[in-house]
Amino acid sequence: MRKWARLRLAIPVFLRTRDENNKDLLEFATAINISAGGALVATRHSLPKSTPISLEIPSAPIGPMHGLASFHRVIRAKAVWVSHLDDYHLMGLKFARPLNTDAAIASPKQMRKASTEV
């Protein structure tokens, strides 16, 4: 049984790492599913297991809003398994730290207040 439930969402991500020649690699990839502990990502580049990776979820710039916790767009991870397919590769990633699932929770009152301040 998994420690965290997986959300089956196609989320665009920027994947940053270094290739086998220690050259910076930036790829626009897709997270096929995501949980608090990791993600399944489809990429065009093949990377070995244990490769340190940084995922960045692109989003519109949003200033601070009262009642809502700040969020991080960059997530550190490492590849724990890789599967090679015809045109792309699937990588199972484990996050360096589990995502905090409680920080984003705001009460309905806080949400109403934040929406009126925008």
C-alpha positions as CSV (number, residue, x, y, z in Angstrom):
1,M,0.0,0.0,0.0
2,R,1.3,3.5,-0.9
3,K,2.0,6.0,1.8
4,W,0.3,8.9,-0.2
5,A,-2.6,8.9,-2.6
6,R,-1.7,9.7,-6.2
7,L,-3.5,12.4,-8.2
8,R,-3.7,11.4,-11.9
9,L,-3.2,14.8,-13.4
10,A,-1.1,15.8,-16.4
11,I,0.9,18.7,-15.0
12,P,3.5,20.5,-17.2
13,V,6.8,20.8,-15.4
14,F,10.3,22.0,-16.1
15,L,12.8,19.3,-15.2
16,R,16.4,20.5,-14.4
17,T,19.3,18.3,-13.9
18,R,22.8,17.5,-15.4
19,D,23.4,15.1,-18.2
20,E,26.1,12.4,-18.4
21,N,28.6,15.0,-19.5
22,N,27.8,17.2,-16.4
23,K,26.1,19.7,-18.7
24,D,23.0,21.5,-17.5
25,L,19.8,20.0,-18.9
26,L,16.4,21.8,-18.9
27,E,13.4,20.0,-20.3
28,F,9.7,20.8,-20.5
29,A,8.2,17.5,-19.3
30,T,4.9,16.2,-18.0
31,A,4.1,14.9,-14.6
32,I,1.6,12.1,-15.2
33,N,0.7,11.7,-11.6
34,I,1.8,13.2,-8.4
35,S,1.6,12.6,-4.6
36,A,3.0,14.2,-1.5
37,G,6.0,11.9,-1.8
38,G,6.8,11.8,-5.5
39,A,5.7,11.9,-9.1
40,L,5.7,9.9,-12.4
41,V,7.2,12.1,-15.1
42,A,7.4,11.5,-18.9
43,T,10.6,13.0,-20.4
44,R,12.4,12.9,-23.8
45,H,15.8,12.4,-22.1
46,S,17.0,9.1,-20.5
47,L,18.5,9.7,-17.1
48,P,20.0,7.1,-14.8
49,K,18.5,6.1,-11.4
50,S,19.5,8.3,-8.5
51,T,19.9,11.3,-10.7
52,P,19.2,14.5,-8.6
53,I,16.4,16.5,-10.3
54,S,14.7,19.8,-9.7
55,L,11.1,20.1,-10.8
56,E,9.6,23.5,-11.4
57,I,5.8,23.9,-11.8
58,P,5.2,26.9,-14.0
59,S,2.5,29.2,-12.7
60,A,1.4,32.8,-13.1
61,P,3.0,35.1,-10.6
62,I,0.7,35.7,-7.6
63,G,1.5,38.1,-4.8
64,P,1.0,37.2,-1.2
65,M,-2.6,36.8,-0.1
66,H,-3.8,36.9,3.5
67,G,-5.0,33.6,4.8
68,L,-3.2,31.5,2.2
69,A,0.1,29.8,2.9
70,S,3.0,30.5,0.6
71,F,3.9,27.8,-1.8
72,H,7.1,26.5,-3.4
73,R,7.3,26.0,-7.1
74,V,10.6,24.2,-7.1
75,I,10.7,20.6,-5.8
76,R,13.9,18.6,-5.3
77,A,13.7,15.0,-6.2
78,K,15.7,12.0,-7.4
79,A,14.9,9.3,-9.9
80,V,14.2,6.0,-8.2
81,W,13.3,4.0,-11.4
82,V,13.3,4.6,-15.2
83,S,11.4,2.9,-17.9
84,H,12.5,3.4,-21.5
85,L,9.7,3.5,-24.2
86,D,9.8,4.3,-27.9
87,D,9.7,8.1,-28.0
88,Y,10.0,9.0,-24.3
89,H,11.1,7.8,-20.9
90,L,9.0,7.4,-17.7
91,M,10.8,8.3,-14.4
92,G,9.5,7.5,-10.9
93,L,10.7,10.4,-8.7
94,K,11.0,10.6,-5.0
95,F,10.8,14.1,-3.5
96,A,13.6,15.0,-1.2
97,R,11.0,16.1,1.3
98,P,7.3,15.2,1.1
99,L,5.0,18.0,0.0
100,N,3.3,19.6,3.0
101,T,-0.4,18.8,2.4
102,D,-1.6,20.8,5.4
103,A,0.0,24.2,4.5
104,A,-2.4,25.0,1.7
105,I,-5.5,24.5,3.7
106,A,-7.5,27.7,4.4
107,S,-10.9,28.0,6.0
108,P,-13.8,29.1,3.8
109,K,-13.8,32.5,5.7
110,Q,-10.1,33.0,4.9
111,M,-10.8,32.1,1.2
112,R,-13.6,34.7,1.1
113,K,-11.5,37.4,2.7
114,A,-8.6,36.7,0.3
115,S,-10.9,36.8,-2.8
116,T,-12.2,40.2,-1.8
117,E,-8.7,41.6,-1.3
118,V,-7.6,40.9,-4.9
